[in-house]
Amino acid sequence: MSIYKHTYRAYTGKVTPTWARIFALSRYGLAEAWSTKFTTVLFVICLIPLVGFLFTIYLSNNPAARLLMGNAGSRVFAIDGHFFLNVLTTQSWMAMALASWIAPRLITLDLVDNALPILLSHPISRFGYVLGKYAALFTTLSTVTWIPCLLLFAYQGYVSPVPWAANNVRIAAGMLAGAVIWIALLSLLGLALSSWVKWRVVATGVIFAAILVPAGVGAIVTGVLRTKWGFLLNVPVMMTSLWDRMLGVQSRMDDMAQLPTAAIVTMLALACCLSILMLNARIRAREVVRG
């Protein structure tokens, strides 16, 4: 039958809900991020410290191990807020390394290949596009931060000979909230910086620099001017102070150097807002044609 004799009609089948369309972007984003062996190797490296923490919890609740260690065992194998703070801190910096590698793979290729006009010509908004990529990165980072942290907390509550979990719920809540805040910041910052850098390797370095360079500047300002407000440029210091308060752990910093919680939250919120503005300026359904 000739083509012109065919009768065409509009699609009348079931349409995917608008809220579910972003999961297609998340699914393909995860597939692209995990398409290289280096991602798998890096993910395994991020899980290695958890083996040591798990072994420490096991020894802490093993009477024979504590007996062999004597008085030193109570200090070395103490499972408290400080222990889970070390777990959260270690896994958070592992997540930073993972985010710096995965974030450029999620968004840089779409920009380099001019794929955004094609993607946004589908029934997907700019917000949906960013949210889909954000969900893919957030999910990946969750697997090395708050999920294993809470699993370690549950294991400690299970093997402890005395009721422990019910008396330390604040530690679990603090780890969850602290990890989610850190992942949200990393995800937005990673996607924003990756959207402005076309080379993936360079984008990875820029993400590290965005965290470490201001930290060095803040340390210089603090040392030269003898003021604690320079720490507002130091993301590691701000996050450590915030995690201390969330887990109810006494800070190792001097009281004079402590930053107000409101100031820390304000700076983190400003960093997230700046990242959103960068994404809004870069994610556009247009293509520049040079004649």
N, C-alpha and C positions, 0 to 999 in steps of 0.2 A: 504494500500500500504506500502510495506517495505521502511525503511528509505533510503536504498542505491539506491532505484529506483527513489527517488526524484531528480529533476534537480535544482541545486542551481545556482543562478546568483547574480551578484553584484547589490547593491541598485542603482537605476537610478532616484529616485525622487528628489525633491527639497532639496538642502542642505542649512542649516542655514548659513548666512554670518559670517565670522570670527569675525567681530567687534561686532556682536550681541550675541555671545556665552557667553560673560562675564555677560550678564544680567541674565542668568540662575543662575550663582553663586550669584549674588546680590539678586535675588528673594529668593533663598533658605537661603541665609545668613540672610536676613531680617526676614524670617519665623522662623529661629532658635533664633534670638535675641529677638523676640517678643513672644516666646513660653511660657514664664513665666509671672506670674501675677506681679512679682516684677518690671519687666520692665515697665509695664503699670502704676503701682503706681509711679515709679520714674519719668516717663514722665509727669504725671499729676502734680507732685510736681514742676517740672521744669516750668510748665505753670502758677503756682499760682502767682508769682510776676507780671506777665503780667496783671492780673486782677487789681492789685493795680495801675499799671501805666496807664491802660485804664481809671480807675476811676479818677485819677488825671487829665488826659487830659479833661475828661468831666467836672469836677469842674472848671478847668481853663477857660473854655469857657462858663461857666454858670454865667450870670450876678448876679443872686441872691446869689450864693455862694461867689463870689468875694466881693459883697457888705457886706455880713456878716463878712467876714474876715478882711475887712478894708484894711489898708496899708500893713498888713502882708500878705494878699492874693497875692499881686504882687510878693512877694518873694517865698512863699510856692508853688504857682501854676505856676511858671515861666516855660514855655515850650520852651526851647532853647537847645543849644548844650550840656550844662551840664546835662540837664534832659535826653537826649538821650544817653549821655555817660554813665550815671548810668544804663540805660536800657541795653545797650550793655554789660557793665561790668557784671551786674547781670546774664544775660542770658549766657554769655560766661563761667562763673564759674559753672552754672547749666549744661552746655554742657559738662564740664570736668567730672562731676560726672556721667553723662549718658554715656560718652565715656568709662570711667573706668570700667563700668559694661558690656557694650555691646561688646567692642573690644575683650576681652578674649573669649566670646561665638562665635565669628565669626571664629577664627583661631585655638584656643587651641584644640578643639575637633578633628579637622582634623589631628593635629600632634600627639595627644595622641593615637588615634585609627589607626595610620599609614595609613590614607586615602589619603595622598598626592600622593603616587605612582599610586593609582587607578585614582585619578582625573586628574593627569598630563599625564596619558596614553591616555586620550581622546584628541581630537584636541584643547587643551587649553594650552597655554604657561604659564610659570611661571609669566611673566608680566601680562598676562590676568587673572590669578588666583588672584594675589595681587590687580589688578585694580578692579576686581569684588567685593572683600571684602571691598576695599577702598570706592567704590561707595555706598555700602550698609551703611557703617558707616557715610560717608559724607552726604548722604540723610537724615539719622535720625537726625544728629546734626543740619542740616539746619532747621529742623522744630521747633527748640527751640531757634534759634539765629537770623539769618538775615531775615528769612521770617516773624516772628512776629514783629521784629523791624521795617521792612518796612511797615507792616500793621498798626502799631501805627503811623508811620510818615504819612501815607495816611489818617488815621482817623483825625489826627490833622489838616492836610491841608483841610479836608472836613468840619470840624465843626468850624474852625477859622472864625470869622466874617470879617477878613481882609485877603487879599492875603498873604499867608504864605508859601506854599510849593515851589513856584517858587523862592522865596528869600532865601530858605534854602536847595537847592538841594545838597549843599556840605555835609550837615549832612547825607542825605540818602546815597550818594556815599561813604562817610567815614564809615558808619555802614556796608554797603555791603562789601567793601574791607577789613575792619578790621575783620569782622566775618569770611570771607572766608579764610583769612590768619590764623586765630586761629583754624578754623576747619581743615585746611590742616595740620597744625602742630600736632594737637591732634590725627588726624586719623593715620598719619604715625607713630607717637610715640606710640600710643596705639597698633597698629598692630605689630610693631617691638618688643616691650617689651612682648606682649602676645605670640609671636612666640618662645621666649626663656624660658618661664615659663609654666610648664605643668599644674599647679593647677590654676583654674580660680580665686579663692578667693585671692590667693597670687598675681596673675597677676594684680588684681584690686588695691591692696595695692602698688605694684611696680609702677604702672602708677602715682598714687598720689605722691609717694616718688620721682619719677623722676622730678616732677615739684617743690615740696616743699623743698626737701633736698638741692638742689643747691641754692635755694633762701635763705635758712638760711646760707649756707656757704658764699654766696655773701654778705649778710648783715654783717657777721663777718669780712670779708675782708675789706669792706667799712668802718666799724667802727674802726678797728685796724689800718689800713694803711692810713685812712683819704683820700681815693681816690674814685672817682665816678666809676672807671672801675670795681669795684666789682659787680656793678649792672648788668653787662653783664651775670652773672650767675643767676640773679633773673628774671625769666620769667614773673611773675606778674608785676614787675616794667617796664620791657621792653615793654610789651604789652600795659600797661596803657599809657606810654609815646607815643607809636606809635598811639594809639587810639586818644589821645589828639590832635596830629598833623593832623590826618586824618579828624577829625570833626571840626577842627579850634577852639578848646577850649584852653583857657589859662591853662597851667599846674599848679598844686598845689605844685610841687617840686621847690626847689631853682634853679636859673639859673646855679649855679656852679655844681649842681648835675645832670644836663641834659645830657643825652647821645646823641651823634650824630646819626642821622637817619641811616646813612650808617653802623655804628657799630651794631645797633640793627638788621637791615636787614641781615647783614653778619652772626651774631650769630644764627638767626632763620634759615637761609639757611644751616648753618653747622649742626644744629640739625636735619633738614630734611634729609640732605645727610647721616648723621650717621645712621638715622633710615632706610634709603634705603639700606645701606651696611649691616645692621643687618638682614634685610629681605632677601637680596640676599644670605647671608651666611646660613640662616636657611631653606628657602623654596627650597628644593631639591627633585627631583624625584628619591629618593633612599630609601631603607629600610635596616636597619642593622639587619642581621641575626646572632644570637649568637649560636654557636654550642657547 
